[in-house]
Amino acid sequence: MNPVPADPFRYAAAGMIAMAVAMGIGRFVYTPILPGMMEELGLSASDAGLIASANYLGYLLGAIAAAGGWAQGRERAVMLVSLAASALLAGAMGLTEDFTAFVVIRFLAGIASAFVLVFVITIVFSHLAAAGRNSLQALHFGGVGLGIAVSSVMTGALVLSGAAWPAGWLWSGVLSIAGFLLVMVIIDRGPLVAAEAQREARLPKSAALAKIILAYGLFGLGYIVTATFIVAIVRHGEGGRLFESAVWVVTGLAGIPSVYLWNRVVPRFGLTGTFALGCIVEAVGVIASVGIGGYAGPLLAGVLLGGTFIAITAIGLQAGRLLAPQAPRRALALMTASFGTGQILGPIIAGYLADWSGSFVVPSMGAALVLLLCAAIGYDAGRKQRLA
């Protein structure tokens, strides 16, 4: 259908913009807007956790649905419709104050973000592979950090203007529409058609694969606590509203080059060793978010969160695929299900623990312990088989 690959840098840049809209803004702008919602609407931490988990449930179901073959030949159309939906759903959050509506909107936004992720990767990566420029995948994934950084600047500007929390969602919708229009123009064709996929073998009976799947689920649970509540944690301090935006800005900026930088560590430590090291680094950041006062703790937490979670997500998937070379799609599906389950449970558990204890110290320390356990299991998965 499309035998000639498109300009690889152009498509990687478009993928970066799509990831910025669907993931950096569509999924994670909730984090800097959340404290204002909690204060002005009287939402509890457990309420906030349920809204977040609805988004992650939608993402999980969307990723599973996208794995079917129903969109073959229509990948570009489905991706663009989902990207537009992500923008409209972001704006819709600013038009209501109803808790049930928040849950439904964020659930639908999760489905939209998953569809964008799966189909934009399908399109962009096919052109990068055909052009021999797989190294540009790091640019594509940097979009998550870009979206976080851009949304942070936006929320900071709204603080200076004295705007209330709905403005954050409405402007997120405007920014997302702008990104959607850019992607629609730049990505002007679908994926290159590959040979018809053969039926995969069953997953191997592998203790190493079982361990990395378990570790990946624990990582989803551990990282999402800070990724959801870090700005709310800062709100409890004395840094001020602009400092909240600054913490989220450094989180995004650290995320932009993270995949590229961590991929340079893989040749030395292997995939599972790098995965474990990243989890340890992130655990340090989680502890810093509640254990170090003043400006230093939150800023360190933001840098270590942004600098790890995108890359660990990608590296964990690579490890799972290599441990099941004859059934990579089945491995990817199980990894996604495990990760998604962790993401759903994390905010719910953290929210209730925060309400019970009166702060985010207990859930954050629990998340750090989960990340350390994740590191140990992930490292053990590769002890007998080095993956690179």
SELOKOL-708254 format. One line per field, with one value per residue (C-alpha): residue number from 1; residue in three letters; z, x, y. Coordinates in pm, 1 decimal. Last residue first. Layout:
# residues N
n: NUM, ...
res: ALA, ...
c3: Z, ...
c1: X, ...
c2: Y, ...
***
This chain:
# residues 388
n: 388, 387, 386, 385, 384, 383, 382, 381, 380, 379, 378, 377, 376, 375, 374, 373, 372, 371, 370, 369, 368, 367, 366, 365, 364, 363, 362, 361, 360, 359, 358, 357, 356, 355, 354, 353, 352, 351, 350, 349, 348, 347, 346, 345, 344, 343, 342, 341, 340, 339, 338, 337, 336, 335, 334, 333, 332, 331, 330, 329, 328, 327, 326, 325, 324, 323, 322, 321, 320, 319, 318, 317, 316, 315, 314, 313, 312, 311, 310, 309, 308, 307, 306, 305, 304, 303, 302, 301, 300, 299, 298, 297, 296, 295, 294, 293, 292, 291, 290, 289, 288, 287, 286, 285, 284, 283, 282, 281, 280, 279, 278, 277, 276, 275, 274, 273, 272, 271, 270, 269, 268, 267, 266, 265, 264, 263, 262, 261, 260, 259, 258, 257, 256, 255, 254, 253, 252, 251, 250, 249, 248, 247, 246, 245, 244, 243, 242, 241, 240, 239, 238, 237, 236, 235, 234, 233, 232, 231, 230, 229, 228, 227, 226, 225, 224, 223, 222, 221, 220, 219, 218, 217, 216, 215, 214, 213, 212, 211, 210, 209, 208, 207, 206, 205, 204, 203, 202, 201, 200, 199, 198, 197, 196, 195, 194, 193, 192, 191, 190, 189, 188, 187, 186, 185, 184, 183, 182, 181, 180, 179, 178, 177, 176, 175, 174, 173, 172, 171, 170, 169, 168, 167, 166, 165, 164, 163, 162, 161, 160, 159, 158, 157, 156, 155, 154, 153, 152, 151, 150, 149, 148, 147, 146, 145, 144, 143, 142, 141, 140, 139, 138, 137, 136, 135, 134, 133, 132, 131, 130, 129, 128, 127, 126, 125, 124, 123, 122, 121, 120, 119, 118, 117, 116, 115, 114, 113, 112, 111, 110, 109, 108, 107, 106, 105, 104, 103, 102, 101, 100, 99, 98, 97, 96, 95, 94, 93, 92, 91, 90, 89, 88, 87, 86, 85, 84, 83, 82, 81, 80, 79, 78, 77, 76, 75, 74, 73, 72, 71, 70, 69, 68, 67, 66, 65, 64, 63, 62, 61, 60, 59, 58, 57, 56, 55, 54, 53, 52, 51, 50, 49, 48, 47, 46, 45, 44, 43, 42, 41, 40, 39, 38, 37, 36, 35, 34, 33, 32, 31, 30, 29, 28, 27, 26, 25, 24, 23, 22, 21, 20, 19, 18, 17, 16, 15, 14, 13, 12, 11, 10, 9, 8, 7, 6, 5, 4, 3, 2, 1
res: ALA, LEU, ARG, GLN, LYS, ARG, GLY, ALA, ASP, TYR, GLY, ILE, ALA, ALA, CYS, LEU, LEU, LEU, VAL, LEU, ALA, ALA, GLY, MET, SER, PRO, VAL, VAL, PHE, SER, GLY, SER, TRP, ASP, ALA, LEU, TYR, GLY, ALA, ILE, ILE, PRO, GLY, LEU, ILE, GLN, GLY, THR, GLY, PHE, SER, ALA, THR, MET, LEU, ALA, LEU, ALA, ARG, ARG, PRO, ALA, GLN, PRO, ALA, LEU, LEU, ARG, GLY, ALA, GLN, LEU, GLY, ILE, ALA, THR, ILE, ALA, ILE, PHE, THR, GLY, GLY, LEU, LEU, VAL, GLY, ALA, LEU, LEU, PRO, GLY, ALA, TYR, GLY, GLY, ILE, GLY, VAL, SER, ALA, ILE, VAL, GLY, VAL, ALA, GLU, VAL, ILE, CYS, GLY, LEU, ALA, PHE, THR, GLY, THR, LEU, GLY, PHE, ARG, PRO, VAL, VAL, ARG, ASN, TRP, LEU, TYR, VAL, SER, PRO, ILE, GLY, ALA, LEU, GLY, THR, VAL, VAL, TRP, VAL, ALA, SER, GLU, PHE, LEU, ARG, GLY, GLY, GLU, GLY, HIS, ARG, VAL, ILE, ALA, VAL, ILE, PHE, THR, ALA, THR, VAL, ILE, TYR, GLY, LEU, GLY, PHE, LEU, GLY, TYR, ALA, LEU, ILE, ILE, LYS, ALA, LEU, ALA, ALA, SER, LYS, PRO, LEU, ARG, ALA, GLU, ARG, GLN, ALA, GLU, ALA, ALA, VAL, LEU, PRO, GLY, ARG, ASP, ILE, ILE, VAL, MET, VAL, LEU, LEU, PHE, GLY, ALA, ILE, SER, LEU, VAL, GLY, SER, TRP, LEU, TRP, GLY, ALA, PRO, TRP, ALA, ALA, GLY, SER, LEU, VAL, LEU, ALA, GLY, THR, MET, VAL, SER, SER, VAL, ALA, ILE, GLY, LEU, GLY, VAL, GLY, GLY, PHE, HIS, LEU, ALA, GLN, LEU, SER, ASN, ARG, GLY, ALA, ALA, ALA, LEU, HIS, SER, PHE, VAL, ILE, THR, ILE, VAL, PHE, VAL, LEU, VAL, PHE, ALA, SER, ALA, ILE, GLY, ALA, LEU, PHE, ARG, ILE, VAL, VAL, PHE, ALA, THR, PHE, ASP, GLU, THR, LEU, GLY, MET, ALA, GLY, ALA, LEU, LEU, ALA, SER, ALA, ALA, LEU, SER, VAL, LEU, MET, VAL, ALA, ARG, GLU, ARG, GLY, GLN, ALA, TRP, GLY, GLY, ALA, ALA, ALA, ILE, ALA, GLY, LEU, LEU, TYR, GLY, LEU, TYR, ASN, ALA, SER, ALA, ILE, LEU, GLY, ALA, ASP, SER, ALA, SER, LEU, GLY, LEU, GLU, GLU, MET, MET, GLY, PRO, LEU, ILE, PRO, THR, TYR, VAL, PHE, ARG, GLY, ILE, GLY, MET, ALA, VAL, ALA, MET, ALA, ILE, MET, GLY, ALA, ALA, ALA, TYR, ARG, PHE, PRO, ASP, ALA, PRO, VAL, PRO, ASN, MET
c3: 2565.7, 2775.0, 3002.0, 3085.1, 3423.6, 3633.1, 3400.4, 3600.8, 3924.5, 3825.8, 3764.6, 4095.1, 4292.1, 4109.7, 4157.3, 4528.5, 4536.1, 4344.6, 4587.5, 4881.2, 4720.7, 4667.2, 5035.3, 5131.8, 4906.0, 5045.0, 5405.4, 5344.5, 5140.3, 5439.8, 5682.6, 5757.2, 5656.1, 5375.6, 5237.5, 5266.6, 5078.0, 4799.1, 4776.4, 4742.7, 4472.2, 4294.6, 4276.0, 4190.5, 3835.6, 3749.2, 3880.0, 3669.5, 3365.4, 3411.5, 3438.1, 3141.1, 2932.3, 3016.7, 2929.4, 2593.9, 2513.9, 2589.8, 2357.6, 2089.8, 2133.6, 2099.2, 1947.3, 2108.7, 2455.2, 2688.6, 2425.9, 2422.3, 2799.9, 2810.6, 2544.1, 2734.0, 3051.7, 2861.8, 2730.5, 3068.9, 3237.2, 2986.7, 3046.7, 3426.4, 3474.3, 3414.2, 3479.1, 3823.2, 3909.0, 3803.8, 3977.3, 4299.5, 4306.1, 4260.3, 4531.2, 4779.9, 4713.6, 4747.3, 5118.2, 5282.1, 5201.3, 5296.6, 5110.7, 4748.6, 4832.5, 4903.0, 4558.7, 4398.5, 4565.0, 4445.9, 4092.2, 4107.6, 4236.0, 3959.5, 3696.5, 3828.1, 3806.1, 3445.5, 3357.4, 3500.4, 3318.4, 2985.7, 3008.9, 3245.5, 3011.8, 2674.9, 2845.1, 2985.4, 2649.0, 2622.4, 2951.1, 2791.6, 2476.5, 2671.5, 2921.8, 2677.3, 2709.4, 3057.6, 3248.1, 3085.2, 3186.4, 3551.6, 3555.5, 3441.0, 3699.3, 3981.8, 3836.8, 3814.5, 4185.7, 4252.2, 4086.5, 4333.7, 4646.1, 4799.0, 5145.1, 5153.2, 5128.3, 4768.1, 4690.1, 4773.7, 4546.7, 4275.2, 4327.5, 4342.8, 4013.5, 3901.1, 4265.2, 4304.3, 3942.7, 3986.4, 4233.6, 4091.0, 3732.9, 3860.3, 4049.0, 3725.7, 3541.9, 3817.5, 3784.2, 3405.9, 3453.5, 3700.9, 3482.6, 3188.6, 3397.5, 3529.0, 3169.7, 3044.5, 2694.3, 2565.4, 2299.5, 1940.3, 1731.0, 1433.5, 1139.7, 1064.7, 702.9, 556.0, 642.6, 502.5, 566.2, 823.2, 735.5, 535.4, 577.0, 918.6, 903.2, 839.7, 1086.8, 1342.4, 1330.0, 1358.3, 1659.4, 1832.5, 1800.1, 1926.9, 2225.9, 2314.5, 2309.3, 2515.6, 2772.9, 2778.6, 2882.8, 3140.7, 3308.5, 3289.9, 3497.5, 3792.5, 3859.1, 3684.9, 3885.2, 3582.2, 3742.4, 3824.0, 3463.2, 3340.4, 3571.3, 3443.3, 3084.7, 3163.1, 3327.8, 3029.2, 2804.1, 3030.9, 3061.7, 2685.8, 2614.2, 2862.2, 2687.5, 2348.4, 2427.9, 2319.9, 1953.0, 1987.3, 2140.0, 1845.3, 1626.1, 1676.9, 1462.7, 1157.9, 895.7, 659.8, 662.8, 1042.7, 1087.1, 854.3, 1040.9, 1373.2, 1286.9, 1179.9, 1439.6, 1709.7, 1613.6, 1629.7, 1975.0, 2153.0, 1994.0, 2080.9, 2437.8, 2475.6, 2351.8, 2593.4, 2883.0, 2776.8, 2793.8, 3153.9, 3234.0, 3104.8, 3293.3, 3625.7, 3597.3, 3509.5, 3823.2, 4033.9, 3892.9, 3864.9, 3489.1, 3193.0, 3267.6, 3224.4, 2880.7, 2755.7, 2815.7, 2653.3, 2340.2, 2305.9, 2366.1, 2117.9, 1852.2, 1913.6, 1900.2, 1567.2, 1435.7, 1545.8, 1408.1, 1070.7, 1053.8, 1150.1, 901.0, 694.0, 988.0, 1253.2, 1339.6, 1384.3, 1762.3, 1984.3, 1999.6, 2225.4, 2479.3, 2476.7, 2514.0, 2807.7, 2986.1, 2903.4, 3020.4, 3347.6, 3376.2, 3332.6, 3587.6, 3822.2, 3816.9, 3906.7, 4184.6, 4322.6, 4333.9, 4529.2, 4767.2, 4815.1, 4904.4, 4667.0, 4827.0, 4494.6, 4532.4, 4721.3, 4551.1, 4207.1, 4265.3, 4376.2, 4068.5, 3792.0, 3810.1, 3806.9, 3569.8, 3297.3, 3293.3, 3067.0, 2788.9, 2834.3, 2830.9, 2700.4, 2420.5, 2328.2, 2390.2, 2237.1, 1920.7, 1911.7, 1946.7, 1677.7, 1448.7, 1525.6, 1451.1, 1123.2, 1014.3, 1118.8, 918.8, 591.6, 466.1, 375.2, 16.3, -27.0, 103.1, 0.0
c1: 2051.5, 1922.4, 2151.7, 2002.0, 2060.4, 2025.3, 1774.2, 1457.9, 1649.0, 1701.7, 1330.9, 1237.4, 1483.0, 1391.6, 1017.6, 1076.1, 1254.7, 965.0, 711.6, 912.0, 907.3, 530.9, 481.6, 692.1, 472.3, 149.6, 260.8, 397.4, 99.4, -71.0, -362.6, -302.8, -643.4, -706.5, -356.2, -398.5, -729.9, -575.5, -263.5, -468.4, -690.7, -402.1, -196.5, -468.5, -533.4, -167.3, -81.3, -356.7, -231.3, 123.6, 4.8, -229.0, 39.4, 294.5, 43.0, -33.9, 333.4, 415.1, 138.6, 270.3, 628.1, 540.2, 840.7, 1094.5, 933.9, 1210.3, 1305.0, 951.8, 942.7, 1277.8, 1173.3, 852.8, 1048.9, 1281.3, 993.2, 823.4, 1158.9, 1232.5, 906.7, 931.0, 1295.8, 1402.7, 1058.8, 1042.6, 1405.6, 1376.9, 1043.3, 1158.2, 1471.5, 1256.7, 1012.7, 1292.2, 1511.6, 1247.8, 1189.3, 1162.9, 1319.5, 1125.9, 798.5, 908.1, 1257.9, 1122.4, 959.6, 1280.8, 1490.5, 1237.0, 1284.9, 1657.6, 1592.5, 1338.5, 1585.1, 1854.6, 1619.8, 1521.5, 1887.6, 1974.0, 1678.1, 1779.9, 2153.2, 2391.1, 2657.6, 2481.3, 2159.2, 2305.4, 2293.1, 1925.9, 1879.1, 1995.0, 1781.3, 1469.6, 1523.4, 1580.3, 1229.0, 1148.3, 1378.9, 1206.1, 866.0, 953.8, 1138.2, 816.9, 607.3, 825.6, 815.9, 436.4, 413.3, 668.8, 434.4, 161.4, 368.9, 663.6, 514.9, 436.8, 99.1, 67.1, 391.9, 222.7, -69.6, 188.6, 340.1, 1.5, -49.1, 309.0, 403.0, 151.0, 189.0, 548.4, 481.1, 169.1, 296.2, 634.1, 461.2, 292.6, 623.5, 787.4, 518.0, 564.4, 943.5, 914.9, 684.1, 922.2, 1218.8, 1028.5, 966.8, 702.1, 713.9, 416.3, 227.5, 342.3, 227.1, -2.4, 167.7, 133.3, 69.9, 379.0, 414.5, 218.0, 382.6, 180.1, -76.5, -38.9, -38.2, 122.2, 236.4, -99.0, -307.9, -25.7, -18.1, -396.3, -397.6, -129.9, -337.8, -643.4, -437.9, -332.5, -698.2, -812.8, -540.9, -660.1, -1005.4, -865.7, -643.8, -919.1, -1143.2, -894.2, -943.7, -751.2, -545.9, -346.9, -17.5, -166.2, -283.1, 70.0, 199.5, -65.9, 43.2, 413.4, 334.1, 125.3, 424.8, 658.8, 421.4, 360.3, 732.8, 797.5, 547.6, 675.4, 1020.8, 881.9, 898.2, 1247.7, 1366.4, 1212.8, 1453.5, 1716.4, 1497.7, 1623.5, 1670.1, 1423.0, 1187.7, 1218.0, 1139.4, 838.8, 694.9, 772.4, 561.6, 245.3, 224.9, 347.9, 72.7, -174.5, -88.5, -37.9, -337.4, -566.6, -436.8, -491.6, -851.1, -934.1, -790.6, -987.9, -1305.1, -1227.4, -1134.4, -1470.5, -1666.4, -1488.8, -1516.2, -1887.1, -1941.3, -1771.0, -1982.1, -1813.0, -1851.3, -1722.0, -1349.2, -1333.5, -1491.9, -1176.4, -969.2, -1240.4, -1227.5, -850.6, -849.1, -1134.0, -930.1, -640.1, -876.0, -1020.7, -666.7, -544.7, -853.0, -810.4, -437.0, -482.0, -760.2, -592.5, -604.6, -832.4, -1022.3, -704.1, -713.0, -445.1, -641.2, -900.3, -635.5, -477.6, -819.2, -910.8, -586.9, -615.8, -977.6, -873.2, -592.2, -835.4, -1076.3, -778.2, -716.0, -1077.7, -1066.3, -742.3, -883.1, -1185.6, -948.4, -746.2, -1065.9, -1239.4, -1364.4, -1443.8, -1216.8, -932.7, -928.1, -979.1, -695.8, -467.1, -560.7, -463.6, -90.0, -152.0, -450.6, -218.9, -83.7, -309.9, -421.5, -135.2, 183.7, -1.5, -241.5, -110.1, 263.0, 247.0, 92.7, 358.5, 641.4, 485.5, 485.6, 853.7, 924.1, 731.8, 932.4, 1257.8, 1175.6, 1076.5, 806.6, 876.7, 807.4, 595.2, 271.8, 0.0
c2: -661.5, -950.0, -1150.0, -1486.2, -1648.5, -1333.7, -1168.9, -1233.6, -1175.5, -812.3, -764.6, -929.4, -713.5, -393.3, -454.4, -509.8, -173.5, -15.3, -164.1, -25.9, 319.6, 295.5, 212.6, 512.8, 725.2, 578.4, 646.4, 996.3, 1121.9, 1280.8, 1243.8, 875.5, 738.5, 988.3, 930.5, 552.2, 574.2, 777.9, 560.5, 240.8, 387.9, 560.5, 238.1, -14.3, 108.7, 154.4, -192.3, -348.2, -160.6, -287.8, -647.7, -616.2, -443.9, -713.1, -984.1, -823.7, -763.1, -1127.2, -1241.6, -1007.0, -1132.6, -1502.3, -1679.7, -1444.2, -1472.5, -1348.0, -1090.3, -947.8, -917.0, -739.9, -489.2, -416.3, -347.5, -114.3, 98.8, 143.7, 198.1, 475.8, 660.9, 623.3, 716.9, 1076.7, 1218.8, 1057.4, 1134.3, 1499.0, 1550.4, 1384.2, 1597.5, 1909.0, 1794.2, 1724.5, 2029.7, 2301.4, 2269.2, 1929.8, 1596.3, 1282.1, 1327.7, 1369.7, 1243.1, 893.5, 882.4, 1010.6, 740.8, 481.4, 615.2, 549.6, 197.4, 129.2, 255.9, 24.5, -274.1, -196.7, -142.2, -483.3, -638.7, -485.7, -549.5, -368.0, -229.9, -233.8, -107.8, 215.5, 396.3, 306.3, 493.1, 818.5, 793.2, 693.4, 975.5, 1262.6, 1415.5, 1282.4, 1516.8, 1813.6, 1678.9, 1626.6, 1959.8, 2129.1, 1940.1, 2071.5, 2424.4, 2413.0, 2334.0, 2607.6, 2855.1, 2762.6, 2819.3, 2635.4, 2597.8, 2226.5, 2051.7, 2174.6, 1989.9, 1659.6, 1751.7, 1818.9, 1472.9, 1295.7, 1114.7, 1049.1, 986.4, 705.1, 592.7, 477.3, 198.7, 33.9, 25.4, -96.1, -375.1, -482.4, -479.6, -685.2, -951.8, -968.2, -971.4, -1259.7, -1470.3, -1422.4, -1537.2, -1838.5, -1944.4, -2180.5, -2033.2, -1833.8, -2020.3, -1987.7, -1697.0, -1723.9, -1559.3, -1190.2, -1104.0, -942.0, -579.2, -287.5, 46.3, 230.8, 497.1, 814.7, 1191.7, 1212.4, 1575.5, 1745.6, 1543.4, 1559.4, 1939.0, 1964.6, 1729.1, 1933.6, 2250.4, 2060.4, 1943.2, 2296.8, 2408.3, 2109.2, 2170.4, 2531.1, 2412.5, 2171.2, 2429.4, 2691.4, 2463.1, 2491.8, 2863.7, 3142.7, 3393.9, 3508.6, 3403.4, 3063.3, 3029.6, 3094.0, 2820.6, 2580.3, 2645.7, 2609.8, 2277.7, 2164.1, 2227.9, 2030.1, 1732.1, 1728.7, 1737.0, 1455.7, 1230.1, 1345.0, 1208.0, 869.9, 977.5, 1120.7, 791.1, 605.1, 803.1, 530.7, 306.2, 496.3, 222.1, 390.3, 91.9, 71.4, 440.4, 413.3, 115.4, 284.5, 588.5, 407.4, 131.5, 369.6, 614.6, 327.2, 194.4, 524.6, 697.0, 405.7, 401.7, 776.7, 746.5, 463.5, 664.1, 970.6, 760.5, 665.7, 1027.0, 1147.0, 879.4, 942.9, 1320.9, 1290.0, 1082.7, 1350.8, 1635.6, 1974.9, 2007.1, 2208.4, 2193.8, 1816.3, 1860.4, 2036.4, 1724.8, 1513.1, 1727.4, 1693.6, 1317.8, 1279.4, 1461.3, 1221.7, 923.9, 1039.3, 1091.0, 747.3, 572.9, 744.0, 668.4, 302.4, 233.0, -40.1, -279.3, -132.1, -453.1, -659.8, -673.3, -515.3, -191.0, -353.6, -456.2, -110.7, 52.5, -170.9, -78.3, 291.7, 303.5, 141.6, 396.6, 684.8, 538.3, 498.2, 871.5, 951.0, 690.5, 832.6, 1185.5, 1062.3, 876.5, 1194.7, 1378.3, 1617.6, 1937.7, 2102.5, 2407.1, 2241.7, 1901.0, 2052.1, 2299.2, 2015.9, 1804.7, 2048.8, 1964.1, 1583.3, 1574.2, 1704.8, 1347.3, 1144.0, 1376.8, 1623.5, 1412.3, 1106.3, 1195.1, 1541.4, 1493.0, 1145.1, 1291.4, 1565.5, 1311.7, 1094.1, 1397.4, 1448.9, 1081.5, 1118.2, 1420.3, 1256.9, 942.5, 1113.7, 879.6, 517.7, 403.1, 90.9, 245.3, 0.0
***
